[in-house]
Amino acid sequence: MSSRLEKGHVGRSPIHKEISAHNHGWQKILFDGTSRLTGRFPRAGSRVLDLSFRSLVGNSFLRALCARHNRRIVRSIRSFRRFLVIPDIHIGDAVMTQSALSALRDFFPHAHVDYVINRAAYPLIEGNPEATRVLPLFVGGSFPSGTNLQTLRDLIKGEGYDLCLNFCPYIRDKQIAPDGAAILNILSYAPVIVKNERDPSRINHFIYHNYRFIHDLLSIIAEPVRVEPFRGVRLTFADSAVEMALRFAKDAGLSSDVPVVLFNPDGASLYTRMPFEIQAVLLDRLARMKALILLGWGHTAAGIGARLKDSLPLLLRSNVRMIPADLPLEVYSALIDFCDVFISGDTGPAARRFSRTGKFVFRNRTAVLSLFGATPARMSGYDSFQPGYLPANQDAPSWAYTAGSPCRNISCLNKMYKICRTIRCFEKVDIEGLARRVESYLEGLSGRAPMRREPVSA
């Protein structure tokens, strides 16, 4: 990444060229406008946008209209034996939308449920017992391609699903639905999510609402068979991924008597990744703790981890171990379970981990600290202490930290279409407060019996 971008100034990036070629021109025009407004009037513009979006999208009339439409679809279905769930194309969304599978299984434990996802997410999802089949249909890109859409349409036509659940905002129902296909679209639930942003006491996480959206609608026509409370989503690992993580942990010198912090400095966009200079200060503070630091290499911002390590004084670099860029995603995700604290921009991988074969038993005791810029933290962050947040699905605390920003507003949720030329998402970051939170937690662990550092054989 160039120093110009690291300072927060950005023009048209490749992703915006991809957006220009995509068939969602109205979204491009709308979010171009919101970016320009807050670029010129950061505080006043953000207040206007929040008020406007909440009034237009979150109003009671629109909520009632959408709810009536969805109830009509559910009541028109004659059979509930075959379902298709379509998450957004991105890896994180494939993980989060698994909560919709849980909602279906609450009511129809013996139904056939297919789950179409990005191929890159397949090693993390395959083996989820709540999906009959996990189909790695989407390939690359930030938006579904024409080939993806045609394959999806052919699948729906050929399989004869009783109900399709569309959680991808970039796929219009008409693009994939043969005539007469029953489809529920998560965008019809957007007025509820926008309304809930007015009330900080309400849980407003996407995982929670993907579950509630389906669960509440199915309650109209059936009684749930499974009644235990919903805890969160899962990741499911092949034995080979766990064994590779074990080898990496051994080579990196992880032991049961030294706390381990994994710091992911990367982010999907400039709006969710803390500026380099701020991350360098945070890493310096972490490296001075009595802990071993695992540092991600970076993919969107390729090599950012190596540059951060090089920014440290020589004496501190020995406390940092780099995670190589070619470490497979599923191995990286399994490795997080070996750590006491995971720090990441935007949402953190706070799912509960399971062995696909049952050979290994994961710790599931990793505390998660998520650092938020543009994204509304309650929608994708985890916190065990703040009201209105979903706690991480771990036997450890979670914290969501939102940086100070003069222009943050609800339109920032759609980062794919934002074109802010000056990035103000992390204008104020309490580095010392973040470091003290991690340090205090690690000091509390030191008084306990040594924790095993890896999954054990069952």
C-alpha positions in Angstrom: 0.0 0.0 0.0 1.4 3.4 -0.8 2.0 6.0 1.9 -0.7 8.2 0.3 -3.3 5.5 1.0 -2.0 4.8 4.4 -2.6 8.5 5.3 -6.2 8.0 4.4 -6.6 9.6 1.0 -8.1 7.5 -1.7 -9.3 8.0 -5.2 -11.0 5.4 -7.4 -9.7 2.0 -6.5 -10.1 -1.3 -8.5 -13.1 -2.2 -6.5 -14.9 0.9 -7.6 -14.2 0.1 -11.2 -15.8 -3.3 -10.5 -18.8 -1.6 -9.0 -19.1 0.6 -12.0 -19.5 -2.4 -14.2 -22.0 -4.0 -11.9 -25.7 -3.7 -12.4 -26.5 -1.8 -9.2 -26.1 1.7 -10.5 -28.7 3.3 -8.1 -26.6 2.1 -5.2 -23.4 3.6 -6.7 -25.2 6.9 -7.2 -26.7 6.9 -3.7 -23.5 6.1 -1.8 -21.4 8.3 -4.0 -23.7 11.1 -2.8 -23.4 10.1 0.9 -19.6 10.0 0.7 -19.4 13.4 -0.9 -21.8 14.9 1.7 -19.8 13.7 4.7 -16.6 14.5 3.0 -17.6 18.2 2.8 -19.7 18.4 6.0 -18.5 15.5 8.3 -20.6 16.1 11.4 -23.6 17.8 9.9 -23.7 15.3 7.0 -23.6 12.3 9.3 -26.5 13.6 11.3 -28.6 14.3 8.2 -27.9 10.8 6.8 -28.7 9.0 10.1 -31.9 10.9 10.4 -32.8 10.4 6.7 -32.0 6.7 6.5 -33.8 5.9 9.8 -36.8 7.8 8.8 -37.1 6.4 5.3 -36.0 2.8 5.8 -36.8 2.2 9.5 -40.3 3.7 9.5 -43.3 1.6 10.8 -45.2 1.7 7.5 -42.3 0.1 5.6 -41.7 -2.5 8.3 -45.4 -3.5 8.3 -45.4 -3.7 4.5 -42.4 -5.9 4.3 -43.6 -8.1 7.2 -47.0 -8.6 5.4 -45.2 -9.5 2.2 -43.0 -12.1 3.9 -46.0 -13.6 5.8 -47.8 -14.0 2.6 -44.9 -16.0 1.1 -44.6 -18.3 4.0 -48.3 -19.0 4.2 -48.4 -19.8 0.5 -45.9 -22.7 0.7 -47.4 -26.1 0.7 -44.3 -28.2 1.6 -41.3 -27.5 3.8 -39.0 -30.3 2.8 -36.3 -28.6 0.6 -34.6 -25.3 1.4 -31.8 -23.3 -0.2 -29.9 -20.7 1.8 -27.9 -18.1 -0.2 -25.5 -15.9 1.9 -23.5 -13.0 0.6 -20.6 -13.9 -1.5 -17.9 -12.9 1.1 -16.3 -15.4 3.5 -17.4 -13.6 6.7 -21.0 -13.6 5.5 -20.8 -17.3 4.7 -19.8 -17.9 8.4 -22.4 -15.5 9.8 -25.4 -16.7 7.7 -25.1 -20.2 9.2 -27.5 -18.9 11.9 -30.2 -19.1 9.3 -29.5 -22.9 9.0 -30.0 -23.1 12.8 -33.4 -21.4 12.5 -34.5 -23.8 9.8 -33.4 -26.8 11.9 -35.3 -25.6 14.9 -38.5 -26.3 12.9 -37.5 -28.9 10.3 -34.8 -31.1 11.6 -35.2 -33.7 8.8 -35.5 -31.3 5.8 -33.1 -31.1 3.0 -31.1 -27.9 3.4 -28.5 -26.7 0.8 -26.1 -23.9 1.5 -24.3 -22.2 -1.4 -21.1 -20.3 -0.4 -17.8 -18.8 -1.7 -15.3 -21.6 -2.4 -12.7 -19.9 -0.2 -15.1 -20.3 2.8 -15.8 -24.0 2.0 -13.1 -25.5 4.3 -14.6 -23.6 7.3 -18.2 -24.5 6.6 -18.1 -28.1 5.2 -19.2 -30.5 7.9 -21.8 -28.2 9.5 -24.4 -30.8 10.6 -27.2 -28.3 10.0 -26.6 -28.2 6.2 -27.4 -31.3 4.1 -25.0 -30.1 1.4 -22.5 -27.2 1.4 -22.1 -26.1 -2.2 -19.0 -24.0 -3.1 -20.6 -22.1 -5.9 -19.3 -18.5 -5.7 -15.8 -17.9 -7.1 -13.7 -14.8 -6.3 -14.8 -11.2 -6.9 -16.7 -8.8 -4.6 -20.0 -9.4 -6.4 -21.6 -12.5 -7.9 -20.6 -12.9 -11.6 -23.0 -13.6 -14.4 -21.8 -17.2 -14.4 -22.5 -17.5 -10.6 -26.1 -16.2 -11.2 -26.8 -18.5 -14.0 -25.5 -21.5 -12.0 -27.6 -20.5 -9.1 -30.7 -20.1 -11.3 -30.1 -23.5 -12.8 -29.7 -25.0 -9.3 -33.0 -23.5 -8.1 -34.8 -24.6 -11.2 -33.4 -28.1 -11.1 -33.7 -28.9 -7.4 -37.3 -27.7 -6.9 -36.8 -26.0 -3.6 -39.9 -25.3 -1.5 -38.3 -22.1 -0.2 -35.1 -20.1 -1.0 -33.6 -17.7 1.5 -31.6 -14.9 -0.2 -29.2 -13.1 2.2 -27.1 -11.5 -0.6 -27.9 -7.8 -1.2 -26.2 -8.0 -4.6 -28.5 -10.7 -6.0 -31.9 -9.6 -7.0 -34.6 -12.3 -6.7 -35.6 -12.0 -10.3 -32.0 -12.8 -11.4 -32.1 -16.3 -9.9 -35.8 -17.2 -9.5 -37.8 -19.2 -12.0 -41.4 -18.1 -12.2 -43.3 -19.2 -9.1 -40.2 -19.8 -6.9 -40.8 -18.8 -3.2 -37.9 -16.5 -2.0 -37.5 -14.6 1.2 -35.0 -11.7 0.9 -33.1 -10.3 3.9 -33.5 -6.8 2.5 -37.1 -7.0 3.5 -35.9 -7.2 7.1 -33.7 -4.2 6.8 -36.3 -1.8 8.2 -36.2 -3.8 11.5 -32.4 -3.6 11.7 -32.4 0.1 10.9 -35.1 0.8 13.5 -33.1 -1.1 16.1 -30.1 1.1 15.6 -32.1 3.8 17.4 -32.2 1.7 20.6 -28.8 0.9 21.9 -30.2 -1.8 24.3 -31.4 -4.0 21.4 -29.1 -6.7 20.0 -28.6 -5.8 16.4 -26.0 -8.2 15.2 -26.4 -9.7 11.7 -25.9 -13.3 13.1 -28.8 -12.7 15.5 -31.1 -11.2 13.0 -30.4 -13.8 10.3 -31.6 -16.2 12.8 -34.6 -14.1 14.0 -35.7 -13.3 10.5 -36.3 -16.9 9.6 -37.3 -18.2 13.1 -40.1 -15.6 13.5 -41.5 -16.2 10.1 -41.6 -20.0 10.5 -43.3 -19.6 13.8 -46.4 -18.5 11.8 -46.9 -21.9 10.3 -45.1 -24.4 12.7 -44.0 -25.0 16.3 -40.3 -25.4 16.9 -39.0 -28.9 17.5 -35.7 -27.6 19.0 -36.2 -25.1 21.7 -32.7 -24.5 23.2 -31.5 -20.9 23.0 -29.4 -19.8 20.0 -25.8 -19.2 21.0 -24.0 -18.4 17.8 -22.4 -19.9 14.7 -19.7 -22.4 14.2 -16.5 -23.3 12.2 -15.9 -26.9 11.3 -12.3 -28.1 10.6 -10.7 -31.0 8.9 -8.1 -32.9 10.8 -5.4 -31.8 8.4 -6.1 -28.1 9.2 -5.8 -28.8 12.9 -2.6 -30.8 12.5 -1.0 -28.0 10.3 -1.9 -25.5 13.0 -0.3 -27.7 15.6 2.9 -27.9 13.6 2.9 -24.1 13.2 2.3 -23.5 16.9 5.2 -25.8 17.8 7.6 -24.2 15.3 6.6 -20.7 16.6 7.4 -21.7 20.2 3.9 -21.5 21.6 3.8 -22.9 25.1 1.3 -23.2 28.0 3.2 -20.8 30.3 3.3 -17.8 27.9 0.1 -16.0 26.9 -0.4 -15.6 23.2 -2.0 -12.7 21.3 -2.8 -12.9 17.6 -3.0 -9.5 16.0 -4.6 -9.3 12.5 -3.7 -5.9 11.1 -5.5 -6.4 7.8 -9.1 -5.4 6.9 -11.4 -5.8 3.9 -11.3 -2.1 3.1 -9.7 1.2 4.1 -12.8 1.9 6.1 -12.3 -1.1 8.4 -8.5 -1.1 8.7 -6.7 1.1 11.2 -4.1 3.4 9.6 -0.6 2.0 9.6 0.8 4.6 12.0 -1.8 3.8 14.6 -1.3 0.0 14.3 2.4 0.5 14.7 1.9 2.2 18.0 -0.5 -0.6 19.2 1.9 -3.3 18.1 4.7 -1.6 19.9 2.6 -1.6 23.1 1.6 -5.3 22.7 5.1 -6.4 22.0 6.2 -4.9 25.4 3.7 -7.2 27.3 4.7 -10.6 28.8 3.2 -12.4 25.8 4.1 -13.9 22.5 2.6 -12.0 19.5 1.5 -13.7 16.4 1.1 -11.2 13.6 -0.9 -11.7 10.4 0.9 -11.0 7.1 -2.0 -9.3 5.4 -3.7 -10.0 2.1 -5.9 -7.1 1.1 -3.1 -4.9 2.4 -0.4 -7.4 1.3 2.7 -7.4 3.6 1.3 -4.9 6.2 2.2 -7.3 9.0 5.9 -7.5 7.9 6.1 -3.7 7.6 4.6 -3.4 11.1 7.1 -5.8 12.6 9.9 -3.9 10.9 8.7 -0.7 12.5 9.4 -2.1 16.0 12.7 -1.5 17.8 15.0 -4.4 17.3 14.8 -5.7 20.8 11.0 -6.1 20.5 10.9 -8.0 17.2 11.9 -11.2 18.9 8.6 -11.2 20.7 6.7 -11.3 17.4 6.2 -14.3 15.1 4.9 -13.7 11.6 2.1 -15.8 10.2 3.1 -16.5 6.6 0.9 -15.3 3.7 0.5 -18.7 2.3 -0.9 -20.3 5.4 -4.3 -21.7 4.4 -7.4 -19.8 5.8 -8.7 -22.9 7.6 -5.3 -23.4 9.3 -5.1 -19.7 10.3 -8.6 -19.9 11.7 -7.8 -23.1 13.7 -4.7 -21.4 15.0 -6.8 -18.7 16.6 -8.0 -21.3 19.1 -4.4 -21.6 20.3 -4.4 -18.0 21.4 -5.6 -16.2 24.5 -6.6 -13.0 22.7 -7.4 -12.3 19.1 -7.3 -8.7 17.9 -8.8 -7.7 14.5 -10.3 -4.9 12.6 -14.0 -5.0 12.0 -15.7 -8.2 12.9 -13.7 -11.0 14.6 -14.0 -14.7 13.9 -15.8 -15.4 17.2 -17.5 -18.6 16.0 -17.2 -21.8 18.1 -14.8 -24.3 16.7 -15.5 -28.0 16.0 -13.5 -30.9 14.6 -15.2 -32.4 11.5 -14.4 -36.0 12.6 -14.6 -35.4 16.3 -10.9 -36.4 16.7 -10.0 -33.1 18.3 -11.6 -31.0 21.0 -11.0 -27.3 20.7 -10.4 -24.9 23.7 -12.9 -22.2 22.5 -11.4 -19.9 25.1 -10.1 -17.1 23.0 -11.0 -13.6 24.0 -11.9 -11.4 21.0 -11.2 -7.6 20.6 -12.8 -6.1 17.5 -11.7 -2.7 16.3 -14.4 -0.8 14.4 -14.1 2.1 12.0 -16.9 2.5 9.5 -19.1 -0.5 10.3 -21.7 -0.1 13.0 -20.2 -2.2 15.8 -23.5 -3.6 17.1 -24.2 -5.2 13.6 -21.0 -7.3 13.4 -19.1 -6.9 16.6 -19.1 -8.9 19.8 -19.1 -7.7 23.4 -19.7 -9.5 26.6 -20.3 -6.3 28.7 -22.1 -3.6 26.6 -25.9 -3.8 26.3 -27.2 -4.4 22.8 -24.3 -6.6 21.8 -24.0 -10.3 21.0 -21.2 -12.0 23.0 -18.7 -14.1 21.1 -19.5 -17.8 20.9 -16.4 -18.5 23.1 -15.9 -19.3 26.7 -14.0 -16.1 27.1 -14.9 -12.4 27.0 -15.3 -10.2 23.9 -15.0 -6.5 23.5 -16.0 -4.2 20.6 -14.1 -0.9 20.3 -15.4 1.9 18.1 -12.9 4.5 17.1 -13.8 8.2 17.2 -15.0 9.5 13.8 -16.8 12.7 13.0 -18.6 11.4 10.0 -19.7 7.8 10.8 -23.3 7.2 9.9 -25.5 4.3 9.0 -24.7 4.6 5.3 -21.2 3.5 6.1 -22.6 0.0 6.4 -22.4 -0.4 2.7 -18.6 0.0 2.4 -18.5 -1.6 -1.1 -20.0 1.6 -2.6 -18.4 4.3 -0.4 -15.8 6.6 -2.1 -14.6 8.8 0.7 -11.5 10.7 -0.4 -10.4 11.4 3.1 -10.7 8.4 5.5 -11.8 9.6 9.0 -13.0 6.3 10.3 -10.1 6.0 12.9 -9.6 9.7 13.6 -9.3 9.0 17.4 -8.1 5.7 18.8 -7.4 5.1 22.5 -4.3 2.9 22.0 -3.4 2.9 25.7 -6.9 2.0 26.7 -6.9 -0.9 24.2 -3.5 -2.1 25.4 -4.5 -1.9 29.1 -7.6 -4.0 28.3 -5.5 -6.8 26.8 -2.8 -6.6 29.4 -5.3 -6.8 32.3 -6.9 -9.8 30.8 -3.6 -11.6 30.3 -2.5 -10.8 33.8 -5.7 -12.4 35.1 -4.9 -15.5 33.2 -1.4 -15.8 34.7 -2.9 -16.5 38.2 -4.6 -19.6 36.9 -3.3 -23.1 36.1 -1.5 -23.2 32.8 -4.0 -23.5 29.9 -3.3 -26.1 27.2 -2.4 -24.4 24.0 -4.1 -26.5 21.4 -7.0 -28.8 20.6 -6.5 -32.3 22.2 -7.4 -35.7 20.8 -10.9 -36.8 21.8 
